Amino acid sequence: MASKTRQPAERSESGFEHPGPVLVGSPTYATVDAQISDIVLHRPVKRGWLFGLVLSFLFVMILFYTITYLLIRGVGIWGVNVPVAWGFAIANFVWWIGIGHAGTLISAILLLLKQQWRTSINRFAEAMTLFAVACAGLFPLIHLGRPWDFYWLVPYPNTMSLWPQFRSPLVWDFFAVSTYLTVSILFWFLGMVPDLRAIYNRAQTPWKKFIYGVLSLGWRGDAVHWKYYNSAYYLLAALATPLVVSVHSIVSLDFAVAIVPGWHSTIFPPYFVAGAILSGFAMVLTLAIPLRRFYHLENLVTLRHLENCAKVILVTSAIVGYGYCEEALMAWYSGDPYEKYMMINRMLGSYGFAYWLLIFCNVVVTQSLWWRKARLNVVWLFVLSLLVQSGMWTERVVIVVQSLHRDFMPSAWHMYYPTVWDWAALAGTVGLFFALFFLFIRVLPMISISEVQELSKEQRDARGAGDAEWSGRPSAGKEAGL
Amino acid sequence: MKQALYGYLASFDQPDDLLHAAREAQRRGHSRMQAYSPFPVEGLAEAVGFRFNWLPWLVLGGGMAGGAGGYFMQYYASAVSYRLNIGGRPLHSIPSFMPITFEVTVLFAALTAFFAVFLLSGLPRLHHPIFNAPAFDRETQGRFLLCIEAADPVFEARDTWRFLTGLNAMEVVEVHA
């Protein structure tokens, strides 16, 4: 498989092998439209998709079961207790939010930086953001002692004359995550409206016509619509860029504002954001590699995309590695006995194996990406993406659990052992994420049609030639039955 | 019974042809016309008479209102309505109020941007006369369309038709209201 997909690599003038253009071949407007919308409209339900959906849905059932049991029995079903009052649930929250961040990075920051390669992957990366944030948002809620009172976090005039405590990072967190979810949905939907119109145009059954027609809100592709659309799209990107940095910074303040050794650190915000992007790009690869293969999108999601994701992983892994070193250095340099003990315990204590596992997954394995061969090897990238995600999850668990389990008072020291319910909640949200994703790829366009059409024009213009080759047959794709 | 004429619709297969056509039409004095494309074409909105983009100003206003409102909410709650001593911090603790102020600013600005696109474009709208033209369904498959309305002040049936057909168009059709 690797050798087969490596074939678009070609030699540039400088003699270096480069991974080829952003889009392979010269797709016309019609073929782009047909290729993407046919996945939604005409592709029959395949066994692989059905199997994936059923399997993930099984895990959703486990999630429902876990939450129900949790509501009946309380958070005591998990391994949490004093001093480790935050267990897997909070680590899962931080991890899921982080995965979402890569989607926003691709859709917003790379848009502002005019990185054309974002075009084929931004839609499903944004969907990934939404589903990851949905999974993340569950955890702090079900981790509350009384989850049904979660709305007390919302500032609204109430008969109890109470207000949320606005100096608490947990309230900041609520605002940050709910704003992030809202803005991500707006950005995702706005970007999709023109494509919903495109799907409507090709839909044949009355129900599909009705649903996609209503969802497209009467979009006509009018030049004035596009003017407002572009203006709003870029503004949303510009708003989402500081937002995404603020969200994980605020998440890290949940920890950094506390005085617990191992949490109380000023490096936390940038270190959390870098870790978020690292795990998020790993998730992009985990999703993109099977998608491009099973849905034959190798011409749109090319090796160039995979290589660029690998480069981002390499850079963020270096930042995260710097964070690990800095953490150890500051523990030593501070001269604080608690900090020093925390660091030694983190490396050599009961959870030491997890520390070395995360160093291996997040810093050591990723060094292979210095080699182009590794960046272009699809199988290795897939394996690596899974390793990085496990590594990042382990990191979040180590930060939460290991820091807490050695309190200031040795009499309070206690180990945290996850119960079956801790694992069930994690597995359940993984199932929820993939179930939503499986549904998404069949009912909505997973690649932006209008943006790829625009990109194909730009790519053609850049090549200069080619015009004669394709003009005059604007609907070639339809006739070819693509 | 003959249906009322809404306008003439010319189809092009290249965005540049559409841009050229729209500019030519503007030069001839047409003002009631629309250009349709599957993706944004630089300069096309101006060519069909787009004047001033209000949207960024609305977003600025929305963001400022959100920021001020968010900050005031926290000030009112913490320093006026529900005074609590939290770790000895002042009741009006400005640094602690910054994260939420920022988040609410972004939230309001984003909501304004989203709704402004649709309000300014006159959407959602379930029907429009242009949907009557079969050619319009092929827009998203790579057609670039220019419609000159019959209500245009310089619209003159035979003359406008000749103008549109002379523009390297793939086809020109009548659109009925």
Contacts between the chains, C-beta under 8 A, distances in Angstrom:
chain1	res1	chain2	res2	distance
A	28	B	142	6.4
A	29	B	38	6.2
A	29	B	141	6.3
A	29	B	142	2.7
A	30	B	141	4.5
A	30	B	142	4.9
A	33	B	38	7.5
A	33	B	140	5.8
A	33	B	141	4.8
A	33	B	142	7.0
A	34	B	141	7.5
A	155	B	73	6.0
A	155	B	77	6.5
A	161	B	81	7.5
A	161	B	82	7.1
A	162	B	82	6.6
A	163	B	77	3.7
A	163	B	78	7.3
A	163	B	81	6.2
A	163	B	82	4.3
A	164	B	77	7.4
A	165	B	84	6.8
A	165	B	86	6.4
A	166	B	74	4.4
A	166	B	77	6.3
A	166	B	78	5.5
A	166	B	96	6.6
A	166	B	97	6.2
A	166	B	100	6.2
A	167	B	78	7.2
A	167	B	86	4.8
A	167	B	87	7.6
A	167	B	89	5.9
A	167	B	93	5.8
A	167	B	96	4.1
A	168	B	86	7.6
A	169	B	99	7.9
A	171	B	100	7.2
A	172	B	99	4.2
A	172	B	100	5.9
A	172	B	103	7.5
A	175	B	99	7.2
A	175	B	100	4.8
A	175	B	103	4.4
A	175	B	104	6.9
A	176	B	99	6.9
A	176	B	103	5.4
A	179	B	103	4.5
A	179	B	104	7.4
A	179	B	106	5.9
A	179	B	107	4.4
A	182	B	107	6.2
A	182	B	110	7.1
A	182	B	111	7.4
A	183	B	106	6.5
A	183	B	107	6.9
A	183	B	110	4.5
A	186	B	110	5.6
A	186	B	111	7.1
A	186	B	113	7.7
A	186	B	114	4.3
A	187	B	110	7.7
A	189	B	114	7.9
A	190	B	114	5.9
A	190	B	117	6.6
A	194	B	38	7.5
A	194	B	39	7.6
A	194	B	140	7.5
A	197	B	140	6.1
A	198	B	38	7.1
A	198	B	140	3.6
A	198	B	141	7.7
A	201	B	137	4.8
A	201	B	138	7.3
A	201	B	139	7.1
A	201	B	140	5.1
A	201	B	141	7.2
A	202	B	140	7.9
A	202	B	141	7.7
A	213	B	126	7.9
A	214	B	126	7.8
A	217	B	118	6.5
A	217	B	123	4.9
A	217	B	124	3.8
A	217	B	125	7.5
A	218	B	123	5.2
A	218	B	124	5.3
A	218	B	125	3.8
A	218	B	126	5.7
A	218	B	127	7.4
A	218	B	128	6.6
A	219	B	123	6.7
A	220	B	34	7.8
A	220	B	36	6.0
A	220	B	128	6.2
A	220	B	130	6.4
A	221	B	36	4.7
A	221	B	37	5.7
A	221	B	38	6.0
A	221	B	139	5.7
A	221	B	140	7.0
A	222	B	34	5.4
A	222	B	35	7.2
A	222	B	36	5.8
A	222	B	121	7.1
A	223	B	22	7.7
A	223	B	34	7.0
A	223	B	35	4.3
A	223	B	36	7.3
A	223	B	37	6.8
A	223	B	41	6.9
A	223	B	44	4.1
A	223	B	45	4.3
A	223	B	47	7.5
A	223	B	48	5.3
A	223	B	50	7.0
A	224	B	34	7.6
A	224	B	45	5.4
A	224	B	48	7.2
A	224	B	50	5.4
A	224	B	121	6.5
A	225	B	117	7.8
A	225	B	121	4.5
A	225	B	123	7.5
A	226	B	37	7.0
A	226	B	39	7.6
A	226	B	40	4.0
A	226	B	41	7.4
A	226	B	44	7.4
A	226	B	45	6.7
A	227	B	40	7.6
A	227	B	45	3.9
A	227	B	50	5.7
A	227	B	53	6.5
A	228	B	53	7.3
A	228	B	55	5.4
A	228	B	116	7.1
A	228	B	117	4.7
A	228	B	120	5.1
A	228	B	121	5.5
A	229	B	40	7.1
A	229	B	117	5.7
A	229	B	121	7.8
A	230	B	40	5.2
A	231	B	53	5.7
A	231	B	55	4.7
A	231	B	56	6.2
A	231	B	117	7.9
A	232	B	55	5.9
A	232	B	59	7.5
A	232	B	113	4.3
A	232	B	114	6.7
A	232	B	116	6.5
A	232	B	117	4.4
A	235	B	55	7.5
A	235	B	56	6.5
A	235	B	59	5.3
A	235	B	109	7.4
A	235	B	113	4.9
A	236	B	110	5.8
A	236	B	113	5.5
A	236	B	114	7.3
A	239	B	63	7.9
A	239	B	106	5.1
A	239	B	109	5.5
A	239	B	110	5.3
A	239	B	113	7.4
A	240	B	106	8.0
A	240	B	110	7.7
A	242	B	102	7.7
A	242	B	106	7.3
A	243	B	103	7.7
A	243	B	106	4.9
A	246	B	99	7.1
A	246	B	102	6.0
A	246	B	103	6.9
A	246	B	106	7.9
A	250	B	99	5.5
A	250	B	103	8.0
A	253	B	99	7.6
A	449	B	38	7.7
A	449	B	140	7.0
A	450	B	38	5.8
A	450	B	39	4.3
A	450	B	40	8.0
A	450	B	140	7.6
A	451	B	39	7.0
A	453	B	38	5.5
A	453	B	39	5.0
A	453	B	142	7.0
A	454	B	39	4.0
A	454	B	40	7.0
A	457	B	15	6.7
A	457	B	39	7.7
A	471	B	13	6.3
A	471	B	14	6.7
A	472	B	13	7.1
A	474	B	13	4.5
A	474	B	138	8.0
A	474	B	141	7.0
A	474	B	142	4.7
A	474	B	143	6.7
A	474	B	170	7.9
A	475	B	138	7.1
A	475	B	141	6.0
A	475	B	142	7.4
A	477	B	141	7.8
A	478	B	141	6.9
